[in-house]
């Protein structure tokens, strides 16, 4: 484990958990990399006061937001609460989204700077929000991107609320927009009610390294928006990258975030010199995340050992300056003829492999259920119940119990429920990627 930090920044640590022993002929090396950031809370408050954050709130104002009326009312109240949560000095704007995107506050292509006066003006402007029109989410994101790009803030973030499907825009347009916005700002996405598409909302959050969730009851929007904005205000460093360097002959199989959510980063690699690549991790406050790295090493004989990969956490430098190393960890490979050593599974690796399988089993099971494949859905959701029970993922187990009748959790024996509320099914699908930490011994 190695630590690097600047005096004014949070302290980062990188720890590697693995079984480095391989049998003769063994090639795949698995490691869990735990990254922890701490000590930045005081600096965060000071930095926010000097304008280190910029936030754009995108509110769905399509016609469906008026059915029932408490959706639009809840959106106004939640946005007002989020504005109240902004720290002084934070740049911000509010956008109304339909089949086009319109600036609600402050307007004229600008960002306001949070203080008592601008917060009051913004909340007054929310009174003018009304529903009507269609849904083209890409236009909302493009406007937010344009507003945020004019800011020199370190933390650039969006909050997006929708209640429906992206029906007035070609899926390829939204995909291209997300590709263009990736790396420029992060974004949390929320679906209110039950008429939106889970894969659209989670896809937005995934592409922009934010969180996704369902708020089935509009009465809970204010609480959710407040927590989201508090989290944004707790961020201090942005654009942190996980750099993976591998020796000649080593192939990277995948790089995944596995806690607090499952997120495959493998296809987001950008080259960083010979045999090195960077994987984006987004913005950080005081928190801990875990990543599963799998590499394939060349065949070697018993007794040989090698550095399989070097993991370095990097913070971009100022223009013309190299990035700063925040922490580093090493992944090793040692070949042995000790059967017990080479077949032992590291507890962290085993746990997060199971959590990734749990997310996949839920998603595949729900898809099979939608297609009418009862046997397939029962098998996948039964496996999900078994994995949730084994890993102690109580929250996911409770959500699964609303979709299936659990006969034997340990064995994964379940029966599909005849009737399932849309909110329960969508909540399970949306939160399927949320994981639990390894149990402490």
C-alpha positions as CSV (number, residue, x, y, z in Angstrom):
1,X,0.0,0.0,0.0
2,X,1.2,3.5,-0.8
3,X,-0.1,7.0,0.0
4,X,0.6,10.2,-1.8
5,X,-1.1,13.6,-1.2
6,X,-0.9,17.3,-1.4
7,X,-1.3,19.2,1.9
8,X,-4.6,20.8,0.7
9,X,-6.1,17.7,-0.8
10,X,-7.8,14.6,0.7
11,X,-5.5,11.7,1.5
12,X,-5.8,8.7,-0.8
13,X,-4.8,5.2,-0.1
14,X,-4.6,2.2,-2.4
15,X,-4.7,-1.4,-1.0
16,X,-4.6,-4.6,-3.1
17,X,-6.2,-7.8,-2.0
18,X,-5.4,-11.0,-3.9
19,X,-4.1,-14.5,-3.9
20,X,-0.9,-14.1,-5.8
21,X,-0.2,-17.9,-6.0
22,X,-0.9,-19.7,-9.3
23,X,-0.5,-23.4,-10.2
24,X,1.9,-24.3,-13.0
25,X,0.3,-23.2,-16.2
26,X,-2.0,-20.8,-14.4
27,X,-2.5,-17.4,-16.1
28,X,-5.4,-15.4,-14.7
29,X,-4.6,-13.1,-11.8
30,X,-7.5,-11.5,-9.9
31,X,-7.1,-8.6,-7.4
32,X,-9.5,-6.3,-5.5
33,X,-8.1,-2.7,-5.4
34,X,-9.6,-0.7,-2.5
35,X,-9.2,3.1,-2.9
36,X,-10.0,5.3,0.1
37,X,-10.2,9.1,0.2
38,X,-10.2,10.8,3.6
39,X,-9.5,14.0,5.4
40,X,-11.0,16.4,2.8
41,X,-14.2,17.6,4.5
42,X,-12.8,20.9,5.9
43,X,-11.0,21.7,2.7
44,X,-14.2,20.9,0.8
45,X,-16.1,23.6,2.6
46,X,-13.4,26.1,2.0
47,X,-13.0,25.1,-1.7
48,X,-16.8,25.3,-2.3
49,X,-16.8,28.9,-1.0
50,X,-14.3,29.8,-3.6
51,X,-16.3,28.4,-6.5
52,X,-14.9,24.9,-7.0
53,X,-18.2,23.4,-7.9
54,X,-20.8,24.0,-10.7
55,X,-24.1,22.2,-10.8
56,X,-27.0,22.1,-13.4
57,X,-30.3,20.7,-12.3
58,X,-32.4,19.3,-15.3
59,X,-36.1,19.0,-14.5
60,X,-38.5,17.0,-16.7
61,X,-41.3,19.3,-17.7
62,X,-43.0,17.1,-20.3
63,X,-46.7,16.8,-20.4
64,X,-46.8,13.5,-18.4
65,X,-45.3,15.3,-15.4
66,X,-48.8,16.7,-14.7
67,X,-50.3,13.2,-14.3
68,X,-50.7,13.0,-11.4
69,X,-50.1,16.7,-10.5
70,X,-47.9,15.8,-7.5
71,X,-45.1,14.8,-9.8
72,X,-44.6,18.4,-11.0
73,X,-45.2,19.8,-7.6
74,X,-42.7,17.4,-6.1
75,X,-40.2,18.3,-8.7
76,X,-40.5,22.0,-7.9
77,X,-40.2,21.4,-4.2
78,X,-37.2,19.0,-4.6
79,X,-35.4,21.4,-6.9
80,X,-35.9,24.2,-4.4
81,X,-34.5,22.0,-1.6
82,X,-31.5,21.2,-3.7
83,X,-30.9,24.9,-4.4
84,X,-31.1,25.5,-0.6
85,X,-28.4,22.8,-0.1
86,X,-25.9,24.6,-2.4
87,X,-23.0,26.2,-0.6
88,X,-22.2,29.8,-1.1
89,X,-19.9,30.3,-4.1
90,X,-21.2,27.3,-6.1
91,X,-22.1,28.0,-9.7
92,X,-25.5,26.7,-10.7
93,X,-28.4,26.7,-13.2
94,X,-31.8,25.1,-13.6
95,X,-33.0,23.7,-16.9
96,X,-36.5,22.7,-17.9
97,X,-36.5,19.6,-20.2
98,X,-39.2,18.6,-22.7
99,X,-38.6,17.9,-26.4
100,X,-36.3,20.9,-26.2
101,X,-34.3,22.3,-23.3
102,X,-34.9,25.7,-21.8
103,X,-33.0,27.7,-19.2
104,X,-35.1,28.5,-16.2
105,X,-32.5,30.3,-14.1
106,X,-30.4,32.4,-14.4
107,X,-30.8,32.4,-18.2
108,X,-28.9,34.0,-21.1
109,X,-26.4,31.1,-21.2
110,X,-25.0,31.9,-17.8
111,X,-24.5,30.2,-14.4
112,X,-25.5,32.0,-11.2
113,X,-23.3,32.0,-8.1
114,X,-25.1,30.7,-5.0
115,X,-25.7,33.2,-2.2
116,X,-28.9,34.1,-0.3
117,X,-30.1,36.4,-3.1
118,X,-29.6,34.0,-6.0
119,X,-31.1,31.1,-4.2
120,X,-34.2,33.1,-3.5
121,X,-34.4,34.2,-7.1
122,X,-33.9,30.7,-8.4
123,X,-36.7,29.4,-6.2
124,X,-39.0,32.1,-7.4
125,X,-38.2,31.2,-11.0
126,X,-39.3,27.6,-10.2
127,X,-42.9,28.8,-9.8
128,X,-42.9,29.2,-13.6
129,X,-42.2,25.5,-14.3
130,X,-45.2,24.0,-16.0
131,X,-45.7,20.7,-17.9
132,X,-46.2,20.3,-21.6
133,X,-44.4,18.8,-24.6
134,X,-42.4,15.6,-25.2
135,X,-39.1,14.1,-24.0
136,X,-35.7,14.5,-25.6
137,X,-33.1,14.0,-22.9
138,X,-30.1,14.5,-25.1
139,X,-31.1,18.2,-25.6
140,X,-31.2,18.6,-21.8
141,X,-27.7,17.2,-21.4
142,X,-26.3,19.2,-24.3
143,X,-27.6,22.5,-22.7
144,X,-26.2,21.4,-19.3
145,X,-22.8,20.6,-21.0
146,X,-22.7,24.0,-22.6
147,X,-23.4,25.8,-19.3
148,X,-20.9,23.8,-17.3
149,X,-18.1,24.2,-19.9
150,X,-18.0,27.9,-19.3
151,X,-17.2,27.2,-15.6
152,X,-13.6,26.8,-14.3
153,X,-15.0,24.8,-11.4
154,X,-13.2,21.6,-10.4
155,X,-16.4,19.7,-9.7
156,X,-18.9,19.8,-12.6
157,X,-22.1,17.9,-12.0
158,X,-25.6,17.5,-13.3
159,X,-28.8,16.2,-11.6
160,X,-31.4,14.9,-14.0
161,X,-35.0,14.0,-13.3
162,X,-37.4,12.3,-15.7
163,X,-40.7,10.6,-15.5
164,X,-40.9,9.1,-19.0
165,X,-39.2,7.4,-21.9
166,X,-36.9,9.3,-24.3
167,X,-39.6,9.1,-27.0
168,X,-38.8,12.3,-29.0
169,X,-35.2,11.5,-29.7
170,X,-33.4,8.8,-31.6
171,X,-31.5,6.5,-29.2
172,X,-28.3,7.0,-31.2
173,X,-28.6,10.8,-30.6
174,X,-28.7,10.2,-26.8
175,X,-25.8,7.8,-27.0
176,X,-23.7,10.3,-29.0
177,X,-24.6,13.0,-26.5
178,X,-23.5,10.8,-23.6
179,X,-20.2,10.0,-25.4
180,X,-19.6,13.7,-25.9
181,X,-20.4,14.6,-22.3
182,X,-18.4,11.8,-20.7
183,X,-15.4,13.2,-18.9
184,X,-16.7,16.7,-19.0
185,X,-19.2,16.4,-16.1
186,X,-20.7,13.7,-13.9
187,X,-24.5,13.3,-13.5
188,X,-26.9,11.6,-11.2
189,X,-30.2,10.5,-12.8
190,X,-33.5,9.8,-11.2
191,X,-36.8,8.3,-12.5
192,X,-40.0,9.5,-10.8
193,X,-43.1,7.3,-10.9
194,X,-43.1,4.1,-13.0
195,X,-43.5,5.1,-16.6
196,X,-39.8,5.7,-17.4
197,X,-37.3,3.2,-18.9
198,X,-34.8,1.8,-16.4
199,X,-32.1,1.1,-18.9
200,X,-32.2,4.8,-20.1
201,X,-31.8,6.2,-16.7
202,X,-29.1,3.8,-15.5
203,X,-27.4,4.2,-18.9
204,X,-27.1,8.0,-18.3
205,X,-25.7,7.6,-14.8
206,X,-23.3,4.9,-16.0
207,X,-22.0,6.9,-18.9
208,X,-21.5,10.0,-16.7
209,X,-20.2,8.2,-13.6
210,X,-23.1,9.2,-11.4
211,X,-25.8,7.4,-9.5
212,X,-29.2,6.2,-10.7
213,X,-32.3,5.5,-8.6
214,X,-36.1,5.3,-8.7
215,X,-38.3,7.7,-6.7
216,X,-41.6,5.9,-7.2
217,X,-43.5,8.3,-4.9
218,X,-43.0,12.0,-5.7
219,X,-43.4,12.8,-2.0
220,X,-39.8,11.4,-1.5
221,X,-38.2,13.6,-4.2
222,X,-37.2,16.4,-1.8
223,X,-35.3,14.0,0.5
224,X,-33.6,12.4,-2.4
225,X,-32.6,15.7,-4.1
226,X,-31.3,17.0,-0.8
227,X,-29.1,13.9,-0.3
228,X,-27.8,14.1,-3.9
229,X,-26.8,17.7,-3.5
230,X,-25.2,17.1,-0.1
231,X,-23.1,14.4,-1.8
232,X,-22.1,16.8,-4.6
233,X,-21.1,19.4,-2.1
234,X,-18.9,16.8,-0.4
235,X,-16.8,16.3,-3.5
236,X,-13.4,17.8,-3.6
237,X,-11.3,16.4,-6.4
238,X,-12.5,15.5,-9.9
239,X,-11.4,13.6,-13.0
240,X,-9.4,11.0,-10.9
241,X,-8.1,8.2,-13.0
242,X,-7.0,4.6,-12.2
243,X,-3.9,3.9,-14.2
244,X,-3.1,0.3,-14.9
245,X,0.4,-0.5,-16.2
246,X,1.3,-4.0,-17.2
247,X,4.6,-5.7,-18.3
248,X,5.2,-7.1,-21.8
249,X,3.1,-10.2,-22.4
250,X,0.4,-9.3,-19.8
251,X,-3.2,-8.9,-21.1
252,X,-5.9,-7.0,-19.3
253,X,-9.1,-9.0,-19.1
254,X,-11.3,-6.4,-17.3
255,X,-11.4,-3.5,-14.9
256,X,-14.6,-3.1,-12.9
257,X,-15.8,-1.0,-10.1
258,X,-17.5,-3.4,-7.7
259,X,-18.4,-1.2,-4.7
260,X,-20.5,0.7,-3.9
261,X,-22.0,-0.3,-7.3
262,X,-21.0,-2.6,-10.1
263,X,-19.7,-0.6,-13.1
264,X,-17.6,-2.1,-15.9
265,X,-14.9,0.3,-16.9
266,X,-13.0,-1.9,-19.3
267,X,-14.1,-0.2,-22.5
268,X,-13.3,3.3,-21.1
269,X,-9.6,2.9,-21.1
270,X,-7.6,5.7,-22.7
271,X,-3.9,5.1,-23.6
272,X,-1.3,6.6,-21.2
273,X,2.0,5.6,-22.7
274,X,3.6,2.2,-23.4
275,X,1.6,-0.6,-21.7
276,X,-0.4,1.8,-19.6
277,X,-4.0,2.9,-19.7
278,X,-6.3,5.2,-17.6
279,X,-9.8,4.3,-16.4
280,X,-12.0,7.2,-15.2
281,X,-13.4,7.2,-11.7
282,X,-15.1,10.6,-11.5
283,X,-15.2,12.9,-8.5
284,X,-14.3,12.1,-5.0
285,X,-15.1,13.2,-1.5
286,X,-14.5,11.3,1.8
287,X,-15.4,7.8,0.6
288,X,-14.1,4.3,-0.3
289,X,-14.6,2.4,-3.6
290,X,-13.4,-1.0,-4.7
291,X,-12.2,-2.2,-8.1
292,X,-11.8,-5.8,-9.5
293,X,-8.8,-6.1,-11.8
294,X,-8.2,-9.3,-13.8
295,X,-5.0,-9.7,-15.9
296,X,-3.7,-12.7,-17.9
297,X,0.0,-13.3,-17.5
298,X,2.4,-15.5,-19.7
299,X,2.9,-19.1,-18.7
300,X,5.7,-19.6,-16.2
301,X,7.3,-22.4,-14.3
302,X,7.0,-23.2,-10.6
303,X,9.2,-20.9,-8.5
304,X,8.9,-18.0,-10.8
305,X,7.3,-14.7,-9.8
306,X,6.5,-11.4,-11.6
307,X,4.8,-8.1,-11.2
308,X,1.5,-8.6,-13.0
309,X,0.3,-5.0,-12.9
310,X,0.9,-1.7,-11.2
311,X,-2.2,0.3,-10.2
312,X,-1.7,4.1,-9.7
313,X,-4.4,6.7,-8.8
314,X,-3.8,9.9,-10.6
315,X,-5.1,13.5,-10.4
316,X,-4.8,15.6,-13.5
317,X,-2.2,18.4,-13.3
318,X,-2.6,22.0,-14.4
319,X,-2.2,22.7,-18.1
320,X,1.3,21.7,-19.1
321,X,2.0,19.8,-15.9
322,X,2.1,16.0,-15.4
323,X,-0.6,14.3,-13.3
324,X,-0.1,13.9,-9.6
325,X,0.1,10.3,-8.1
326,X,-2.3,9.9,-5.2
327,X,-1.6,6.3,-4.4
328,X,-0.2,3.1,-5.8
329,X,-0.6,-0.7,-5.4
330,X,1.0,-3.8,-6.9
331,X,-0.5,-7.0,-8.3
332,X,1.8,-10.0,-8.2
333,X,1.9,-13.5,-9.6
334,X,3.9,-16.4,-8.0
335,X,3.8,-19.9,-9.5
336,X,3.7,-22.7,-6.9
337,X,3.2,-26.5,-6.7
338,X,1.5,-26.0,-3.3
339,X,-2.1,-27.1,-4.2
340,X,-3.6,-25.4,-1.1
341,X,-1.9,-22.1,-1.8
342,X,-2.8,-22.0,-5.5
343,X,-6.4,-23.0,-5.1
344,X,-7.2,-20.6,-2.2
345,X,-9.7,-17.9,-3.2
346,X,-9.0,-14.5,-1.6
347,X,-12.2,-13.5,0.4
348,X,-12.4,-10.0,-1.2
349,X,-12.2,-11.5,-4.7
350,X,-14.7,-14.2,-3.9
351,X,-17.2,-11.7,-2.4
352,X,-17.1,-9.2,-5.2
353,X,-17.2,-11.9,-7.9
354,X,-20.4,-13.0,-6.3
355,X,-21.8,-9.4,-6.1
356,X,-21.2,-8.9,-9.8
357,X,-22.9,-12.3,-10.5
358,X,-25.8,-11.2,-8.3
359,X,-26.4,-8.0,-10.4
360,X,-26.2,-10.0,-13.6
361,X,-28.6,-12.7,-12.3
362,X,-31.2,-10.1,-11.3
363,X,-31.0,-8.3,-14.7
364,X,-31.2,-11.5,-16.7
365,X,-34.0,-12.9,-14.5
366,X,-36.1,-9.8,-14.8
367,X,-35.6,-9.8,-18.6
368,X,-36.6,-13.4,-18.8
369,X,-39.7,-12.6,-16.8
370,X,-40.7,-9.8,-19.2
371,X,-40.3,-12.2,-22.1
372,X,-42.5,-14.8,-20.4
373,X,-39.7,-17.3,-19.8
374,X,-40.9,-18.6,-16.5
375,X,-38.2,-21.3,-16.1
376,X,-35.4,-19.0,-17.0
377,X,-36.6,-16.2,-14.7
378,X,-37.1,-18.6,-11.8
379,X,-33.6,-20.0,-12.3
380,X,-31.9,-16.6,-12.5
381,X,-33.8,-15.0,-9.7
382,X,-33.4,-18.1,-7.5
383,X,-29.6,-17.8,-8.0
384,X,-29.9,-14.1,-7.1
385,X,-31.7,-14.9,-3.9
386,X,-29.0,-17.5,-3.1
387,X,-26.2,-15.0,-3.7
388,X,-27.9,-12.2,-1.8
389,X,-28.4,-14.5,1.2
390,X,-24.8,-15.8,1.1
391,X,-23.2,-12.4,0.9
392,X,-25.5,-10.7,3.5
393,X,-27.0,-8.3,1.0
394,X,-30.1,-7.8,3.0
395,X,-31.4,-4.8,1.0
396,X,-31.3,-6.7,-2.3
397,X,-32.8,-9.8,-0.6
398,X,-35.8,-7.6,0.5
399,X,-36.3,-6.3,-3.0
400,X,-36.1,-9.8,-4.4
401,X,-38.8,-11.0,-2.0
402,X,-41.2,-8.6,-3.6
403,X,-40.8,-10.3,-7.0
404,X,-40.5,-13.9,-5.9
405,X,-41.7,-16.1,-3.1
406,X,-38.6,-17.5,-1.4
407,X,-38.9,-21.2,-0.5
408,X,-35.3,-21.8,0.5
409,X,-32.9,-18.9,0.3
410,X,-29.7,-20.9,0.8
411,X,-30.6,-23.3,-2.0
412,X,-32.0,-20.6,-4.2
413,X,-35.4,-22.2,-4.5
414,X,-38.1,-19.6,-5.4
415,X,-41.5,-19.2,-7.1
416,X,-42.3,-16.2,-9.3
417,X,-45.1,-14.1,-7.8
418,X,-48.2,-13.9,-10.0
419,X,-48.5,-10.2,-9.6
420,X,-45.7,-7.7,-9.0
421,X,-46.1,-4.0,-8.6
422,X,-44.3,-2.0,-11.3
423,X,-42.5,0.1,-8.7
424,X,-41.1,-3.1,-7.0
425,X,-39.8,-4.6,-10.2
426,X,-38.3,-1.3,-11.4
427,X,-36.7,-0.7,-7.9
428,X,-35.1,-4.2,-8.0
429,X,-33.8,-3.6,-11.6
430,X,-32.5,-0.1,-10.9
431,X,-30.7,-1.1,-7.6
432,X,-29.4,-4.4,-8.8
433,X,-25.9,-3.0,-9.2
434,X,-25.7,-1.8,-5.6
435,X,-23.3,-4.0,-3.6
436,X,-22.4,-4.6,0.0
437,X,-18.9,-4.6,1.5
438,X,-17.0,-7.7,2.5
439,X,-18.0,-8.8,6.0
440,X,-15.4,-7.9,8.6
441,X,-13.9,-11.0,10.3
